[in-house]
């Protein structure tokens, strides 16, 4: 018989002396255990990917295959959920892209069970969304009226960061501000007094709720 709940019945059909009789005994659903595997990331940076997976086994320690598991991540940004089914090794998982506000979250996995076969189970763990590390490159080109200061803001792993303000300095004094475009680039034509001669230019990104601050410098 398959594992799970069954109704077993024994029957005595009777004979010339005794009237027939029967009785029924039922077995319950097999208990299941859901656990987060070692492949689950406990933390990840905003906009990066994070692996989340669980293992589902029955009370005999056998893997449970082809069953849906629901995941929910809850914290400062509210909550979001997704589902995955267990594979041939009893593993259900997915790599998610972290779009949540950095902070502490609770990650819950739930298996609802299979009627008259397997009971439901759940597991939970903590998860931390961190601020993404930013990087700022600064360059100066041209002379005189054509002098341009260019800042390129990106995540430390490559993607450009758009719509962020860059503050520009020359020898420690602020000389202007500009916002990065879709390519993460912000440009500034410096005031006339900074268009010739030797200066130490700096660009600063002050950071946001989602990104760490960064800076870059260039010398003329």
TIKE-843083 format. One record per atom (N, C-alpha, C, O, CB): x, y, z. Coordinates in steps of 0.001 Angstrom, whole numbers, plus 500000, padded with zeros to 6 digits. Glycine has a CB too. Example, Ala and Ser with C-alpha at 12.3 -4.5 7.8 and 13.67 -1.06 7.14 Angstrom:
513190/494310/507800;
512300/495500/507800;
513200/496700/507800;
514236/496681/508465;
511308/495527/509046;
512850/497750/507080;
513670/498940/507140;
512900/500030/507870;
513409/501138/508039;
514084/499402/505725;
END
This chain:
500835/498799/500000;
500000/500000/500000;
500870/501252/500000;
501984/501250/500526;
499055/500005/501218;
500348/502319/499404;
501037/503600/499448;
501007/504140/500868;
500162/503768/501683;
500398/504606/498467;
501966/505039/501141;
501975/505704/502437;
500777/506623/502550;
500202/507047/501547;
503279/506490/502643;
500403/506929/503800;
499305/507859/503991;
498147/507231/504722;
498288/506202/505383;
498842/508388/502676;
496983/507873/504592;
495784/507422/505305;
495046/506362/504500;
494838/506509/503296;
494849/508609/505598;
494656/505295/505185;
493890/504219/504546;
492843/503698/505529;
493034/503739/506744;
494832/503061/504076;
491755/503217/504988;
490753/502513/505791;
490917/501025/505535;
490753/500558/504408;
489295/502991/505449;
491242/500285/506587;
491384/498837/506471;
490142/498164/507070;
489659/498572/508126;
492687/498345/507184;
489643/497154/506405;
488442/496470/506863;
488682/494962/506888;
489252/494390/505959;
487238/496817/505960;
488238/494342/507960;
488285/492883/508073;
486846/492366/508130;
486016/492916/508854;
489106/492429/509344;
486553/491319/507374;
485193/490797/507319;
485181/489288/507611;
485995/488526/507090;
484565/491086/505938;
484252/488899/508440;
483937/487484/508632;
482599/487257/507949;
481597/487878/508304;
483892/487079/510172;
482590/486380/506983;
481422/486225/506137;
480307/485412/506802;
479211/485291/506256;
481823/485575/504844;
480594/484857/507985;
479584/484052/508667;
479617/482588/508197;
480223/482265/507175;
478189/484650/508430;
478964/481728/508953;
478848/480308/508555;
477524/479790/509108;
476643/480565/509480;
480076/479436/509090;
477401/478459/509154;
476142/477894/509617;
475875/478174/511087;
474742/478072/511557;
476129/476416/509379;
476936/478529/511807;
476795/478743/513249;
476783/480219/513624;
476034/480637/514508;
477916/478046/513984;
477628/481018/512938;
477805/482422/513339;
477373/483384/512232;
477546/483131/511040;
479270/482686/513713;
476801/484505/512691;
476429/485575/511764;
477688/486333/511376;
478574/486528/512208;
475371/486538/512397;
477776/486756/510139;
478943/487506/509679;
479109/488830/510419;
478162/489368/510993;
478838/487764/508189;
480351/489344/510388;
480640/490621/511049;
481865/491256/510382;
482577/490608/509616;
480884/490419/512590;
482090/492527/510687;
483254/493226/510119;
483657/494374/511029;
482904/494783/511913;
482945/493753/508689;
484866/494887/510795;
485341/496035/511552;
486298/496830/510656;
486956/496262/509785;
486043/495588/512886;
486370/498158/510880;
487207/499034/510072;
488188/499779/510977;
487813/500275/512039;
486339/500032/509262;
489427/499850/510550;
490446/500628/511246;
491068/501601/510246;
491352/501221/509110;
491537/499699/511886;
491279/502841/510656;
491846/503867/509758;
493244/504259/510215;
493523/504317/511412;
490933/505121/509708;
494121/504526/509251;
495454/505051/509554;
495471/506535/509205;
494706/506982/508350;
496570/504272/508767;
496329/507287/509854;
496379/508729/509648;
497345/509137/508544;
498021/508308/507937;
496763/509412/510928;
497385/510468/508303;
498306/511010/507310;
499735/510935/507837;
499969/511084/509037;
497933/512468/506953;
500688/510705/506939;
502089/510706/507327;
502533/512133/507645;
502195/513064/506914;
502966/510094/506212;
503285/512309/508724;
503829/513619/509066;
504927/513990/508077;
505608/513119/507534;
504372/513631/510516;
505091/515286/507850;
506165/515758/506972;
507018/516777/507720;
506578/517384/508697;
505586/516380/505665;
508235/516949/507245;
509151/517927/507815;
509696/518800/506698;
510180/518301/505682;
510303/517233/508587;
509613/520103/506896;
510100/521069/505920;
511244/521850/506558;
511073/522432/507629;
508954/522028/505442;
512404/521869/505914;
513553/522590/506470;
514252/523380/505367;
514305/522945/504217;
514549/521608/507147;
514786/524546/505731;
515592/525314/504796;
516950/524631/504638;
517563/524226/505626;
515758/526785/505278;
517411/524506/503412;
518690/523847/503164;
519848/524822/503335;
519653/526033/503435;
518716/523241/501760;
521053/524270/503367;
522250/525093/503492;
522494/525981/502294;
523309/526901/502359;
523437/524227/503709;
521792/525717/501191;
521950/526548/499991;
521162/527853/500077;
521294/528719/499213;
521511/525773/498762;
520344/527992/501119;
519546/529212/501286;
520420/530350/501795;
521124/530211/502795;
518370/528968/502255;
520363/531477/501091;
521106/532655/501531;
520396/533298/502713;
519173/533438/502717;
521265/533669/500375;
521170/533685/503708;
520585/534340/504869;
520524/535845/504736;
519898/536525/505549;
521355/533985/506089;
521186/536371/503692;
521210/537800/503460;
521571/538065/502017;
522122/537199/501337;
522194/538497/504405;
521262/539259/501550;
521595/539632/500183;
521402/541120/500004;
520642/541741/500747;
520742/538852/499173;
522082/541705/499024;
521996/543141/498790;
520845/543479/497855;
520496/542701/496967;
523307/543662/498216;
520264/544649/498069;
519194/545159/497216;
519597/545049/495752;
520722/545383/495379;
518858/546623/497574;
518676/544581/494933;
518814/544397/493478;
519607/543157/493086;
519653/542805/491908;
519472/545604/492877;
520232/542492/494050;
520958/541252/493754;
520030/540048/493847;
518879/540170/494267;
522148/541078/494715;
520534/538900/493455;
519765/537665/493564;
520083/536930/494855;
521196/537030/495371;
520037/536763/492369;
519114/536192/495377;
519302/535387/496583;
518630/534033/496379;
517512/533962/495868;
518726/536112/497842;
519302/532975/496773;
518763/531625/496646;
517982/531247/497891;
518454/531422/499015;
519887/530613/496396;
516771/530720/497674;
515915/530251/498774;
515439/528850/498416;
514830/528657/497364;
514690/531225/499024;
515711/527857/499289;
515214/526512/499013;
514997/525725/500284;
515648/525958/501303;
516173/525771/498110;
514059/524779/500206;
513720/523914/501336;
513744/522459/500895;
513674/522143/499707;
512334/524280/501917;
513845/521588/501887;
513774/520145/501667;
512526/519611/502361;
512249/519966/503507;
515059/519426/502193;
511767/518749/501661;
510540/518179/502212;
510686/516668/502298;
510933/516000/501294;
509307/518564/501350;
510527/516123/503530;
510605/514675/503733;
509405/514214/504539;
508758/515007/505223;
511924/514280/504446;
509108/512893/504450;
508009/512350/505239;
508551/511755/506526;
509750/511828/506796;
507226/511289/504439;
507664/511165/507323;
508079/510683/508642;
509050/509519/508582;
509720/509220/509571;
506878/510278/509432;
509136/508854/507426;
510095/507765/507268;
511453/508280/506797;
512406/507511/506672;
509559/506730/506284;
511536/509592/506533;
512784/510172/506059;
512932/510142/504549;
513992/510473/504016;
513932/509460/506678;
511868/509743/503855;
511913/509702/502389;
511544/511069/501817;
510704/511780/502369;
510955/508609/501840;
512187/511427/500698;
511885/512719/500078;
510482/512703/499484;
510001/511667/499025;
512926/513059/498987;
509837/513855/499500;
508494/514011/498940;
508629/514783/497631;
509111/515916/497616;
507525/514753/499947;
508204/514168/496545;
508447/514703/495202;
507169/515300/494605;
506070/514790/494827;
508996/513599/494277;
507328/516377/493852;
506219/516948/493095;
505148/517638/493905;
503995/517702/493478;
505593/515902/492317;
505507/518160/495074;
504530/518832/495928;
504813/520340/495979;
505973/520747/496035;
504553/518229/497355;
503757/521175/495960;
503950/522630/495977;
504280/523163/497369;
503706/522738/498371;
502705/523321/495456;
505215/524098/497402;
505603/524778/498640;
505444/526284/498416;
505882/526807/497391;
507086/524415/499062;
504826/526977/499359;
504635/528418/499269;
505649/529134/500160;
505900/528716/501291;
503192/528804/499668;
506223/530208/499641;
507199/531013/500376;
506638/532425/500584;
505908/532947/499741;
508566/531066/499616;
506991/533024/501717;
506576/534398/501973;
507695/535140/502686;
508244/534654/503675;
505274/534436/502808;
508030/536330/502173;
509060/537189/502754;
508364/538426/503304;
507706/539154/502561;
510165/537574/501696;
508509/538666/504614;
507773/539746/505267;
508717/540626/506066;
509570/540136/506805;
506677/539182/506176;
508548/541963/505904;
509413/542889/506630;
509053/544321/506340;
507886/544623/506094;
510861/542645/506284;
510051/545240/506361;
509801/546679/506201;
509040/547059/504928;
508309/548050/504924;
511103/547405/506215;
509200/546292/503856;
508518/546614/502601;
507143/545967/502496;
506487/546078/501460;
509368/546182/501430;
506698/545293/503554;
505449/544532/503475;
505771/543072/503251;
506664/542527/503900;
504535/545068/502347;
505056/542427/502341;
505326/541019/502092;
505118/540684/500620;
504377/541362/499909;
504432/540139/502970;
505780/539639/500187;
505547/539082/498857;
505693/537577/498960;
506369/537070/499855;
506534/539678/497794;
505054/536858/498035;
505060/535401/498093;
505290/534818/496719;
505082/535480/495702;
503753/534876/498674;
505725/533565/496701;
505933/532815/495461;
505870/531330/495798;
505880/530950/496969;
507307/533188/494781;
505806/530504/494777;
505687/529061/494983;
506722/528314/494158;
507226/528818/493154;
504277/528579/494623;
507025/527118/494597;
507910/526210/493866;
507538/524785/494260;
507055/524551/495367;
509429/526509/494170;
507761/523838/493360;
507443/522431/493632;
508705/521635/493893;
509766/521924/493340;
506667/521814/492463;
508575/520624/494748;
509740/519794/495069;
510170/518962/493857;
509339/518441/493112;
509427/518869/496263;
511484/518853/493681;
512018/518074/492568;
512259/516629/492984;
511760/516190/494021;
513318/518698/492052;
513011/515895/492191;
513243/514476/492456;
514013/514242/493752;
514022/513130/494281;
513994/513854/491301;
514660/515296/494266;
515397/515191/495522;
514627/515793/496699;
515162/515951/497796;
516745/515877/495387;
513363/516124/496446;
512547/516700/497516;
512868/518154/497804;
512511/518670/498863;
512721/515904/498766;
513544/518829/496863;
513944/520221/497053;
513031/521148/496252;
512790/520931/495065;
515416/520426/496638;
512532/522179/496922;
511767/523239/496254;
512519/524538/496473;
512813/524903/497612;
510284/523333/496800;
512836/525244/495386;
513610/526469/495558;
513521/527394/494374;
513036/527028/493304;
515035/526139/495816;
514002/528606/494588;
514033/529611/493533;
515064/530678/493900;
515288/530957/495078;
512622/530245/493318;
515678/531262/492898;
516544/532428/493096;
515701/533671/492837;
515181/533854/491736;
517811/532384/492149;
515567/534521/493846;
514726/535708/493734;
515594/536961/493608;
516722/536998/494100;
513783/535823/494952;
515059/537978/492948;
515731/539268/492855;
515207/540147/493987;
513996/540301/494146;
515499/539940/491452;
516106/540716/494762;
515713/541464/495955;
515367/542912/495610;
516245/543715/495293;
516834/541425/497000;
514081/543229/495678;
513594/544581/495401;
513094/545257/496673;
512557/546363/496619;
512477/544541/494355;
513266/544604/497805;
512748/545122/499072;
513640/546214/499666;
514835/546292/499378;
512598/543987/500070;
513029/547049/500497;
513761/548039/501269;
514713/547306/502216;
514287/546374/502898;
512787/548974/502057;
515979/547698/502277;
516917/547032/503183;
516418/547011/504623;
515821/547972/505109;
518268/547715/503125;
516676/545897/505288;
516258/545701/506672;
516101/544229/506983;
516453/543372/506172;
514954/546437/506949;
515568/543936/508167;
515374/542557/508593;
514019/542019/508177;
513009/542713/508290;
515527/542449/510088;
513995/540785/507697;
512781/540146/507209;
512625/538752/507814;
513583/538161/508314;
512797/540064/505677;
511396/538243/507756;
511114/536852/508129;
510741/536094/506865;
509882/536529/506098;
509964/536760/509202;
511386/534971/506657;
511127/534124/505498;
510431/532853/505977;
510961/532125/506816;
512451/533788/504731;
509238/532593/505435;
508445/531430/505846;
508171/530546/504634;
507864/531043/503551;
507109/531873/506513;
508283/529235/504823;
507914/528254/503798;
506804/527381/504366;
506868/526963/505522;
509151/527384/503355;
505778/527102/503548;
504645/526295/504008;
504286/525223/502988;
504209/525474/501786;
503429/527187/504282;
504070/524029/503507;
503554/522929/502691;
502187/522586/503260;
502071/522304/504453;
504529/521668/502692;
501135/522606/502417;
499761/522414/502901;
499384/520955/503086;
498351/520649/503682;
498794/523051/501950;
500212/520057/502582;
499911/518640/502723;
499055/518100/501592;
498627/518836/500703;
499225/518396/504027;
498816/516800/501648;
497978/516117/500661;
496909/515347/501426;
497233/514530/502288;
498827/515158/499735;
495635/515600/501118;
494524/515016/501872;
494640/513491/501934;
494851/512822/500922;
493180/515417/501240;
494496/512967/503152;
494518/511519/503418;
495842/510874/502991;
495890/509679/502697;
493354/510835/502691;
496901/511662/502960;
498190/511096/502582;
499327/511726/503381;
500042/511028/504100;
498433/511285/501086;
499495/513041/503260;
500600/513728/503922;
500085/514947/504680;
499245/515692/504174;
501673/514146/502897;
500582/515143/505870;
500185/516309/506659;
501022/517524/506253;
502098/517381/505672;
500342/516023/508176;
500519/518712/506562;
501238/519935/506238;
502372/520201/507218;
502419/519623/508304;
500285/521109/506221;
503284/521082/506822;
504391/521468/507693;
504898/522838/507248;
504556/523313/506165;
505542/520402/507658;
505710/523462/508087;
506236/524783/507760;
507609/524977/508386;
508020/524223/509267;
505273/525883/508232;
508304/525997/507917;
509611/526359/508462;
509773/527867/508310;
509203/528462/507396;
510775/525583/507739;
510541/528483/509191;
510807/529907/509062;
512245/530215/509442;
512882/529466/510182;
509842/530717/509929;
512744/531325/508927;
514108/531759/509212;
514173/533270/509024;
513247/533875/508484;
515146/531029/508291;
515252/533867/509463;
515439/535300/509272;
516205/535560/507978;
516993/534731/507523;
516185/535918/510475;
515951/536732/507398;
516648/537119/506172;
516918/538618/506249;
516066/539385/506698;
515810/536753/504886;
518096/539029/505814;
518473/540439/505855;
518718/540951/504442;
519535/540405/503700;
519728/540647/506733;
517993/542015/504082;
518266/542720/502823;
519195/543878/503159;
518860/544740/503971;
516932/543230/502124;
520361/543890/502530;
521358/544925/502795;
521324/546005/501722;
520810/545785/500625;
522756/544309/502879;
521873/547169/502042;
522044/548198/501030;
523036/547718/499974;
524014/547040/500289;
522522/549521/501669;
522775/548074/498733;
523692/547742/497656;
524908/548666/497717;
524775/549863/497968;
522986/547849/496281;
526079/548106/497488;
527312/548908/497452;
527422/549626/496115;
527264/549016/495057;
528563/548015/497691;
527691/550916/496168;
527824/551704/494939;
529291/552033/494677;
530135/551941/495568;
526992/553003/495029;
529574/552418/493437;
530924/552828/493048;
530805/554052/492153;
529939/554103/491281;
531691/551668/492321;
531673/555040/492364;
531615/556265/491572;
532985/556525/490942;
533998/556602/491638;
531171/557475/492450;
532997/556656/489633;
534208/557000/488883;
534091/558438/488398;
533052/558849/487881;
534428/556025/487680;
535164/559194/488569;
535152/560604/488169;
536254/560867/487153;
537371/560367/487286;
535324/561526/489399;
535927/561656/486138;
536922/562036/485133;
536706/563484/484732;
535596/564009/484825;
536845/561110/483892;
537784/564126/484284;
537731/565517/483837;
538292/565582/482426;
539368/565051/482149;
538524/566463/484803;
537563/566228/481549;
538003/566347/480158;
537913/567795/479692;
537145/568576/480253;
537159/565439/479241;
538691/568163/478672;
538649/569501/478084;
539314/570557/478947;
539682/570315/480097;
537232/569896/477828;
539457/571734/478356;
540048/572869/479053;
539206/574107/478812;
538436/574170/477853;
541500/573103/478596;
539354/575078/479675;
538624/576323/479529;
537129/576100/479541;
536603/575366/480378;
539027/577018/478260;
536443/576747/478594;
534990/576645/478538;
534510/575238/478210;
533343/574908/478419;
534450/577610/477520;
535421/574407/477693;
535054/573043/477318;
535327/572028/478431;
535093/570832/478261;
535805/572639/476069;
535819/572514/479562;
536096/571580/480664;
534791/570979/481188;
533839/571702/481480;
536857/572297/481814;
534757/569665/481302;
533568/568941/481787;
533997/567911/482820;
534973/567187/482628;
532805/568249/480608;
533267/567860/483896;
533494/566834/484928;
532405/565777/484766;
531216/566098/484751;
533479/567456/486391;
532811/564535/484647;
531871/563432/484424;
531961/562411/485544;
533041/561920/485873;
532142/562755/483074;
530812/562100/486124;
530737/561066/487169;
529922/559896/486637;
528882/560087/486007;
530102/561631/488490;
530402/558690/486894;
529669/557475/486498;
529370/556676/487761;
530279/556196/488440;
530493/556608/485461;
528075/556542/488065;
527645/555831/489263;
527099/554465/488888;
526257/554349/487997;
526586/556642/490030;
527577/553433/489567;
527126/552067/489278;
527102/551248/490552;
527671/551636/491572;
528035/551396/488230;
526435/550112/490474;
526523/549143/491559;
527908/548503/491485;
528519/548464/490417;
525378/548059/491466;
528402/548005/492611;
529760/547469/492606;
529912/546248/491715;
531026/545868/491356;
530175/547120/494005;
528766/545623/491351;
528831/544461/490470;
528429/544806/489042;
528164/543909/488241;
527942/543354/491001;
528380/546106/488711;
528250/546473/487312;
527123/547378/486878;
527396/548389/486232;
528139/545306/486580;
525849/547077/487197;
524733/547856/486642;
524798/549338/486996;
525187/549702/488106;
523424/547288/487130;
524410/550199/486038;
524372/551635/486266;
523261/551994/487250;
522250/551297/487341;
524176/552384/484942;
523459/553080/487978;
522458/553567/488931;
521960/554921/488438;
522707/555899/488418;
523050/553676/490386;
520708/554965/488047;
520123/556173/487467;
519370/557006/488506;
519049/556529/489594;
519187/555800/486330;
519094/558273/488138;
518237/559174/488919;
518753/559436/490328;
517972/559550/491273;
516850/558606/489003;
520086/559532/490464;
520681/559828/491768;
521526/561094/491679;
522180/561350/490668;
521541/558639/492263;
521502/561867/492735;
522217/563147/492731;
523698/562965/493088;
524042/562247/494026;
521558/564125/493717;
524556/563629/492321;
525990/563650/492576;
526378/565079/492953;
525992/566036/492282;
526802/563148/491328;
527140/565207/494028;
527626/566514/494476;
529089/566631/494075;
529896/565754/494382;
527447/566698/496029;
529428/567719/493387;
530783/567923/492885;
531534/568944/493749;
530962/569929/494215;
530745/568390/491416;
532826/568679/493947;
533683/569550/494758;
534981/569843/494015;
535440/569058/493185;
533983/568901/496133;
535554/570988/494337;
536886/571345/493841;
537693/571868/495023;
537322/572856/495659;
536811/572415/492681;
538791/571195/495304;
539629/571545/496463;
538802/571629/497747;
539070/572458/498616;
540346/572883/496217;
537797/570761/497854;
536995/570665/499065;
535763/571539/499111;
534965/571428/500041;
537826/570985/500205;
535586/572424/498109;
534418/573303/498094;
533400/572812/497073;
533760/572428/495960;
534833/574753/497783;
532125/572829/497460;
531102/572385/496520;
530982/573364/495359;
530948/574579/495558;
529748/572230/497229;
530918/572814/494123;
530820/573661/492932;
529586/573345/492083;
529348/574011/491076;
532068/573504/492087;
528807/572350/492473;
527602/572059/491709;
527066/570665/491966;
527700/569839/492622;
527871/572228/490248;
525865/570426/491421;
525209/569123/491560;
524589/568726/490234;
524232/569580/489422;
524131/569156/492675;
524465/567421/490020;
523833/566916/488800;
523253/565539/489097;
523681/564865/490035;
524853/566851/487609;
522276/565125/488290;
521585/563846/488491;
521993/562848/487410;
522090/563200/486234;
520050/564047/488485;
522227/561619/487813;
522655/560591/486863;
521527/560243/485884;
520353/560201/486252;
523113/559327/487614;
521917/559995/484627;
520940/559604/483604;
520755/558087/483608;
521206/557412/484533;
521390/560090/482199;
520104/557554/482593;
519820/556114/482555;
521083/555270/482478;
521059/554075/482772;
518929/555791/481376;
522186/555896/482083;
523468/555185/482018;
524303/555393/483278;
525456/554967/483356;
524259/555642/480799;
523695/556058/484265;
524408/556311/485513;
525399/557457/485432;
526251/557598/486310;
525122/555082/485934;
525303/558281/484391;
526264/559360/484161;
525676/560713/484535;
524545/561036/484172;
526712/559373/482699;
526459/561498/485264;
526105/562881/485603;
527273/563774/485196;
528424/563455/485496;
525777/563038/487140;
526997/564886/484517;
528065/565784/484061;
527865/567182/484614;
526744/567608/484894;
528120/565829/482528;
528973/567882/484762;
528937/569254/485260;
530002/570074/484543;
531159/569664/484457;
529152/569295/486798;
529603/571239/484028;
530560/572223/483546;
530892/573099/484741;
530012/573792/485252;
529992/573068/482326;
532137/573089/485202;
532461/573801/486441;
532373/575316/486277;
532438/575816/485153;
533855/573419/486910;
532227/576050/487370;
532242/577511/487304;
533534/577994/486634;
534545/577292/486626;
532103/578124/488725;
533477/579194/486079;
534589/579723/485279;
535929/579682/486013;
536968/579430/485403;
534288/581146/484869;
535903/579928/487311;
537167/579980/488071;
537834/578617/488223;
538967/578531/488696;
536916/580564/489444;
537125/577531/487817;
537688/576184/487947;
537941/575524/486587;
538117/574309/486499;
536753/575309/488774;
537956/576346/485527;
538099/575781/484191;
539538/575757/483686;
539801/575275/482584;
537253/576551/483234;
540428/576252/484448;
541849/576209/484099;
542670/576008/485361;
542167/576203/486467;
542284/577505/483366;
543931/575620/485205;
544793/575424/486358;
544653/574046/486975;
544015/573155/486414;
544502/576462/487387;
545258/573889/488133;
545308/572593/488817;
544315/572559/489971;
544335/573413/490858;
546731/572305/489332;
543448/571552/489938;
542447/571389/490994;
542283/569912/491339;
542521/569022/490523;
541091/571995/490561;
541870/569695/492574;
541490/568348/493001;
539969/568275/492985;
539301/568828/493858;
542066/568005/494430;
539428/567583/491977;
537973/567464/491841;
537498/566175/492508;
538189/565157/492517;
537551/567490/490343;
536293/566261/493063;
535698/565081/493724;
534212/565034/493434;
533547/566068/493389;
535946/565109/495261;
533694/563832/493238;
532263/563616/493122;
531806/562728/494261;
532449/561726/494574;
531900/562994/491757;
530687/563097/494883;
530197/562309/496016;
528739/561921/495787;
527896/562751/495447;
530346/563097/497342;
528476/560649/495984;
527102/560142/496038;
526818/559893/497510;
527510/559104/498152;
526903/558819/495159;
525803/560563/498049;
525574/560545/499493;
524831/559309/499978;
524665/559111/501181;
524812/561764/499894;
524382/558474/499038;
523677/557258/499420;
522183/557489/499601;
521721/558628/499684;
524265/556699/500693;
521441/556399/499662;
519993/556437/499850;
519602/555302/500790;
520459/554628/501361;
519237/556323/498482;
518305/555104/500939;
517828/553971/501743;
518222/552641/501108;
518244/551611/501782;
516303/554038/501913;
518536/552664/499796;
518815/551425/499080;
520296/551248/498723;
520755/550126/498508;
517989/551377/497825;
521038/552357/498662;
522435/552306/498215;
523377/552929/499247;
523044/553916/499904;
522587/553025/496868;
524556/552329/499368;
525603/552910/500199;
526263/554080/499467;
526283/554124/498237;
526656/551840/500578;
526794/555013/500229;
527462/556161/499626;
528787/555759/498976;
529365/554722/499302;
527700/557244/500679;
529254/556596/498054;
530550/556359/497402;
531068/557672/496858;
530329/558655/496798;
530431/555300/496264;
532326/557700/496461;
532920/558914/495924;
534044/558567/494968;
534565/557452/494969;
533435/559812/497050;
534407/559545/494152;
535516/559367/493210;
536222/560698/493045;
535623/561742/493300;
535016/558827/491831;
537495/560689/492620;
538254/561934/492505;
539095/561939/491246;
539384/560895/490661;
539143/562137/493727;
539482/563142/490842;
540349/563327/489668;
541150/564587/489875;
540653/565559/490444;
539524/563404/488339;
542392/564579/489416;
543286/565711/489595;
543625/566339/488246;
543899/565625/487281;
544566/565277/490322;
543610/567642/488176;
544029/568338/486957;
545298/569123/487231;
545821/569783/486334;
542912/569278/486438;
END
